[in-house]
């Protein structure tokens, strides 16, 4: 039997350029890449050398602490480059696509918990899961209290899961039943509307209403059964569940992802099926509006995505690309203080605040300067969690572990605080602060 939760705090950002399900195409990429930084908590060690041939599902990286946790190749080909940065940190591994998609088969011997863990870790799908506290890939020697799956994405211009996962009912059922084996507690799945999930056993549907960040698994968890000190939960999304189900049913990992190509700078926003980790240029070719002003390409959504260049690569979670104006070449009368109705704002001082149905075309400018933190209560209006966000951010900045624990840091992830960053008068990099705070806490306590 399903339950209902109504998220009242939050904010839906109306941006021009949502992908149309009537527009869909497939693209190829001559090079794909995996970026270890996309998987917090994973300490990468290369399993290949430049020039090695690799098949789909072949191991390219493994974790230094837990050898069974691996990142595998989404394509077959030749390891073109292992790109390193400062102190020889692995920034990405590039694979030149060759061959006929030779796939490694993963054999599931039985459906015990340890066997399911083994095959998910060896296939590379383990790194798609997240553990709280710390918002890292799960530690395999610990069992989660509960697992929370989000069945929709509420972020700006987010893809429609129903479209991406059409005809995937069998895979979803297999994936959900596998997750129920990995916990002694409940598997909760957040949905916009109640529906029959293939009669998956030991799964509790939750009908979630309200604005963004209602689609975040962590927000759903906080409103169903919050994380307390000493407890562990896992979070993921329905797309990852479908991939796990496909692995268990076929013995192979999915090699492609369907993404939404969105934003005001896209001529015809559409869905694109491409290899995981494909080159951005291969995905956006011919779709970006030709104009003299500068553009920003974001792998992800405008709140949590990562800025990439045209020669960059699609980043985890591999389901959206957004292109908006950069704004650094704009000559605007009065600058950030302009009262133009085309300016999007949450502040009642601007006309755009009252145009609820208007679709805006914002650029990437900061629109204001960084300043001392203002205790205004503005975070509380967009964060649907029982957390005093402003005090928590101060505790993180001051590295006060006791206060961080008391104020709820074990419940949050950077994506949950993205709207706080968007409305912040002080222009703080809140998601970066939270990520650094989680990493610091983990280093000190583990």
N, C-alpha and C positions, 0 to 999 in steps of 0.2 A: 504494500500500500504506500502511495506517495505522500510526501509532506510538502507544504508550501512555505516559502520564505519571501518576504517582501523587502527588498533593499530600498530604503528611502533616501539615504545620502548618496551622493555621486553626481556625475555630470555627463550627459551625452553631448559630444562635440560635433556640430553639424558642418561637415567639410564636403566640398564638391569632389566628385570623382569616384563614386562607389562602383565596384565591378558589376557588370551585368551578366547574369547566368546565360543569356542568349549569345554571348560572345565567349568563345572558348577555342583555344588552339594548343597544339603541342610544339615544343621546340627542342632542339638538341644543343649540346654544348661540347666543344672539343676539349675543354679542361674543366674539371670539377675540383673543389677544394674543401677540406675539413679544417675548422679553426678550433683548437682546444679550449680557447677562452670562452667559447659558447657553453661550456659544461663546467660550472663552478664545482669545486671539490674534486675534480679530476686532475691528477698530477701526471702529465703525459710522458711516456717513454716510447720512442719509435720502435716499431717491430719490422720496419722495412728500411731499405736504403735506396737512394736515388738510382734509377735504372731498373729496379725490380719490376717484374710483371706481377699484377695482382688481379684477382677475380672479384666479382660482386660478392660481398660478404667476407672478403679476405681481411685479416687483421692488419691495421696500419699503425695503431697505437694501443698501448695498454697502460693501466694505472700502476704507478710505482708501489703503492701500498697494497692494493688488491689486484693481483695479476689476472684474475678471471674477468675483471671489468675491462672491456675492449671497445675501441672504436673501429668500425669496419668500413670498407670501401663501398660507396653506392654505385660504382661503375667498374667495369673491367678495363685494364689498360696498363700503362707504364707510370711508375712514380717519377714525375717530372722534376719536382723540387721539394726539399724540406727546408722551408724558409724560417730562418732564425733571427731573433732580434737581440736586444741587450742581454748580456750574460747567457747567451746561447739559448734563450727561451724560444720554444717552438711556437711560431706565430701561425703557421698553417702548413698543411701538406697538400701539394697540387698533384693531381693525377691526370695525365693525358689519356683521353678516351681512345681505346683501340679494341679490336676483337669483336666478338659477337655476344657480349653480355654473359660470359661464363659465370655461373652461379654456384657458390658453395652451398651444399646441403647440410642443414643442421638436424641432427637426429634426436628426437625426444623419446627417451627410453620408457618413461612412465610419467604420471602426473603428480608426483610428490612435490612438496614445496622446494626441496633442495634441487631437484632435477629441473623444475621450472626456472628457478633462479639461474642455474647454470646455463641453460640455453638462451635465456634473455640476455645475460651478461656476455656470453660468447658471440652473440649475433650483433652486438652493438646497440641494441634497443634499450638497454639498461640506462644509458646516459640520457635518454629522453625523459626519464622520471625525475621527480624532485622530492627531496626530504625536507621537512621542517622539524626542528629548527635549522637555521643557517641557509636554507634555500640552496642546497647542494644535491648532487646526485646521491641516491641512497647508499648508506653503508650496509653491505650485504650481510653482515653478522648481527644485524639488529632487525627485529620484527616490528612493523608499524602497528600502532594502535588501531588506526583506520586508514582507508585510502579514499581520496576525494578526486573524482573525475568531473571535469567540466565538459558539458556537451554543446557549448556555444561560446562564441567570442563576442564580447560587447565593445571592444576597442573601436576607435574611429576607423571607418571604412573596412572593418574586419570582414574576412570571407565568411560565406554561409556554409556552416558545417553540413547542413542537410544536402547541399549540392555536392560538396567534396566527397561525402560519404554515401552517396546514393548507391544502392545495390551492394552495400557492405554489411548488411545485417548479420550474416553468418560469421564474418570476421569479428564484428563487435561483440557478439555473444561469446565467442571463444576467448577473446581477450578479457572480457569482464569476468568470466568464470575462472580464468587463470589468476587474475588479480585477487579474487576472493580466496584463492588457495594460499596467497602470500601474506595474509593477515589473519589474526585471530579475532579481529573486530569486524566492522562493517565496511562495505564498499558503497559509497554514496555517489550518485551521478546527478549533476545539476543540469536541468533542461528548461527551456523556455515554455514548452507545453508538455503536458503529460501524454505519454505514448507507451506502447508495449515494446520493451527492448528485447525482443526475441525470447521472452520468458527466461532471461538470464537469472540463474539462481543466486541467492545471497547478495542481491543488489537492491539498494534502496533508492528509488527515484526521488529527486527533490525538484519541485517546480519553482523556479526562481524568477521573480519579476523585479523591475526597477532598472535604473540607469547604470552605465558603466561606473565602477568596476564589477558589476554583478556577475560578469562572465569569468572572473578570476577564480580559480579553484581555491586559492587561499582565503578569499573573501567569503566564499560559500562555506568553507570549513569554519571560519570564525563565527559565522551565524548559525552553524549547526552544532558543532562540538569543538570549541577552541582548544588550542594546544597549551598545555601547562608544562611547567618545568619538569624535566625528566621524562616527558612523553615524546613520541615520534609519530608523525603522520607522513604519508606520501601524497603528492598531488601530481596530476597529469591531465591530459585532455583526450577527447574521444578519438582523435586522429591517431595518437600514439597507441591507444587501446586497439584500434583497427589493425595497426601494423603488427602488434604483438599477436593478435588473432591470426593474421595471415601467415606469420612465421610458424605458428603451431599447426596450422592446417596444411601448409605446403612445404615447410622445411626451408624456405628461402625468405630473404628479407625484401621488402618493397624497395625498388630502385628509383622511383619517381615520386614527385610531390605535386599536388595541384595548388597553385598559389593565386592570390588575387593581385592583379596589377592595377594599382589605384592611384588617385591623386589628381589635382587640378591640371597638372602638366602632362597627363596622358590623354591622347586624342580620343581613344575609345577604350575606357577601362574594361578589363575583361579577366577571365580566368585562363591561366596558362599551366599546362602540365610540362614539367621540366625535370631533369635529373636533380637529386638532392645535391646542394653545393654547386649548382651551375653558375657560369659566369653571368654577371649582371647584364653585360652588353648583349649576350645571346638572348636574354629574356625580354629586354626592353627595345631591341632593334626594331625601328620603324614605328614605334608606338609613342615615343616622346614628341610632344609638339615642338616644331622648329620655331624658335624665337631667339632674339638677341640677348635676353636677360638670362642670368645664371640660374641653375636648377640644383636642387638637393635631392639625391637619391637615397632613400632610406630602406634598408632591409628590415622590414617589420612595419609597425604602425608609428604614427607621429609622436606618440607618448613614450614608448619604450624601445623603438627601433634603433638601429645602428647606422650611422652615415657610412655610405660606401661609394666608391668611384665606379665609373662605367667598366673599368677593367677589374673590379672587385668580384666578390662571390656572394651567393645567396647564403644568409646566415640562419642559424637555428632561431626560431622553430620552423623555418622553411615553409611559411604559408602566406607571406604577404610582402609586396614591394610597394612603397609609396613614393611618388615624385611630386615635389612642391617647389615653388620659387625659393631661391636662396635668400633674396632680399638685400644682399650686400650692394647691389647696383641700383637700388630704388632711391629716387629723389622725391620725397614726400613732404608736402607742406606741413609744418608743425611736428613732423616725425611721429614718435610714439603717442604724442598728445593729440593727434588728429582726431576730429569728431566725425570722420567719414562713416556713413552707414555700412561701408564695406569692411570695416574693422571689427573683427570678432573679439568679444570681451565678456568676462563674467562680472564686470563692474558696472553698476547702474549709471555711472557717469558717461557711458558711451551708448550711442544709439543702437549699436549692434546687439547689445544685451537684450533688447526688447523684441528683436526680430527672430522669434523662436523657430520659424519655419524656413528661414533663409539659409541657403548653402553658401558657406564662405570659402575663400581661397587664400588661407593664411600663408605667410612665408616663414622662413626659419630664423628670423631676427629675434633677439632677446627682448627688445622693446622696453628698455629701462636698464638701470645700472644695478650692480650688486651692492648691497648695503647691509647694515646690521640687522639681525633677525628681529622681526616685528611680531609681538605676541598679539595677534589679531583674532584668533579663532577661525581663520579661513580654512585651515587644514581640516578641521572637524566637519565642515560642511560637505566635504567630498570624500571622506574616509569612513565607510560604514563598518567600523570596527570599534570595540570598546577599548580604545587606546587614546591617551592624551598625546597626540602626535608631536606637537611643538616641544613638549617636555622631553619626549623620547629622542627627538633629533638633537636637542641640547645635550642629553646624556651621552649620546653616541659621539658627538663632537668632542666632549670632554673626557671620553673613554672611561666613564663611570660605570663599571660593570654591575654593581648593585642596583643602581637606578635603571639601567638598561633592562635588567631582568624584571624589576618591579613594574616597569612601564610597558611590558609586552613585546619585547624584541623577538621572543621565540615564535611569535605568531606571524610575523611579517616577512615579506620579500620585497625587493626593490619595485617590482611591477605594481604592487598594492599601493605604493606611495607616489605613483606617476602623476596622478591628478593633483596631489598636494604640490608637486613641483610645478605643474602647469599654472595653478592659481597663486603661487607664492609671490608676494609683493617683494620679498627680499632677493629673489632670483637665485636661491640656493640650488646647488646640484644635489637634490635630496636623494635621488636614486643612487648616485655615487656614494653619498654619505652612508646610506643604509648598507650598501654592499660592503664598504670598508668596515663598518661596524660589525656586521655579521662575521666577516673574515677575522677580525681582531678577536671577537668573543670566542670563536671556535679555536683559534690558535692558543688563547689563554686557558681555556677550560678543557681541551681534549689532549 
